[in-house]
Amino acid sequence: MKYSFAVFATVLLASPAFAADTDIDALFSAWSKPDSPGAVLAVIKDGKVVRRGAYGMADIEREAPNKASTPFHVASVSKQFTAFAIYLLAQDGKLGLDDDIRKYLPELHDFGRTITIRQLISHTSGLRDQWNLLALAGWRLEDVITENDVLRVVSAQKTLNFTPGREHLYCNTGYTLLGIIVKRVAGTSLAAFTKERMFDPLGMTHTHFHDDYQTLVNGRASSYARGRDGKWQYVALSYSNVGATSLFTTVDDLALWDQNFYDGKVGGKALLAQLQTKGKLAGGREIDYAGGLAIGQYRGLDIVEHSGGDAGYRSNIVRFPKEHLSVVILSNAGDLNAPGLSRQVADAYLGTNAEPLPVASAKIEQKEIKLDPQRLDALVGDFALTPSFVISFTKENERLMTQATGQPKFPLFPSSERTFFLKVVEAQFTFDAPGPDGIVNGGTLHQNGQDHPARRVKATVLSDEELRARSGTFYSAELNVIYQISQKDGTLVLHHPRDDMALSAISATTFNAPFPIGKVEYRCDAKRACNSFSINNGRVRNLVFSKVAITPLAPPAPQVSAFAATPVYLRGSMNQWGVGTPLRAKGKQFTATVTLERGSHEFKIGSDDFAAIDFGAVNGSAAMAPGETRKLEAVGANIKLNVPATAAYTFMVDVSDPETPSLTVRQ
């Protein structure tokens, strides 16, 4: 899943307590409205769909409700299908999981260390994430992004996040590359391969990889997220890339997919066992990720699952293999917590083998109250959960706004004088009572049933000299992009290709900025010159920008400057636009004599092929007459000449003033 509305990324997802007799429909009541997007639910037990639910609207504008048959974009849930395709090709003997990926992707940089197909599958390749790279390069994630766009930016990378196999870091790039490998090995697209080998054999007739955003999908759910005012907004998704994302499917098709994990109709049980085998790091330690699937536990029971989130789409499939129970939630509401709700639904079907639910913690009431805007002034500032993760609070238009390190800015809504909540995610922040000096020095983030204390940090103040040393033009060769850093009101502002972002100083050399920038770390020498910085935004590490001096190009020489050294011709209706009549040079003048019949003639003056010089017009739109002198202009229109009588006429081009050559025609 790439960045979306999961605002405080350091907090792990946890499911709140839920009683087994709770009304499942009530869990979706916040979205089960005619003016809200919603979700579709399927509960699968012993190979049968035992419960379906459809909530809210698939398309608010057209008043089309969600149905069990509604197709959804499922984002990163797509990855297990891409991994399955790779395992099929390995089963066919067409590739090896430990093959060097450059065998199939030679355009990638040679990092001096082998990256294997297996490492792409387990997110242990060390490659930087495609979404973060594209955003840093100036793309919006709403742009049309093709497979070639991803491959181009990934191929330009010369540095890895880490040595392949040493760490596990979720990486969408790996699965896009896996999709390309399928295409190059199978000789057909991932969409075509999966349809023929996987979806059609399983009867998944409403499932496909969407490799062209313009392709129509009948009855699809549109994507929505809450805006800063809390109202629903349409969020465009124009991806034309597959592998990491872009699968469209329905809950009933996913029920067929789920059953294949038990009967192995497609691929066989040995392949499915491989798909669900945890990856390993170079030292042999297992990770909790397999073939596009997370392997873990919930309430003491084994689970296999994956979630997804792009634009306003949210999805999750959680399978309890020993209980033969699965829950599927597909949603088009950006604030719906699909993994958490999946667990809550599962709670109603799990038997006594599951460990007891934890005692529910008191939930903060999320009811907005009116608050005197002057009370917000004491809350403005930066509050650190960790030294590198800071939540900033600002006052804008008499409302408190919040922004976490490397993430977007969102409005906060007061539920009391010191407690505020977000509408884009289930999170609240409670400020401590002010001290004797009226300053609030701390607070607590409440999210997913956990409390995270935060302390106010004083902003680092840099001198004008320090700000100047950190300003300038910086270039990344790996992104082929330029950032300008400038001073404004005692701070630094980064001019990103799509936005201007304030840099919040954590120290004299370390700054935080919103996504996609994240942490900016300057490299300064003993003379206080700061000639480069690196960016770290989670899934991209140590991306270097170096200070450069850009010298403006000199203006091009006037086109007439090469006139005297270039064969010049008079060409037009007088010679049927043929080879043309040469103008003979005499000092700064070029002349040619041509016999013209009475009437109107059109012509041009230029080089042999008219590519280097094309004096194709004169000042004034009216036709010339013999005896006139006009200034020449280097544009494409023809020159017109009215000839009063048949006679010999002399054309003279004078370049004494190379900036303004002139043309005279005499009888």
Disulfide bonds with the S-S distance in Angstrom:
Cys524-Cys530 1.99
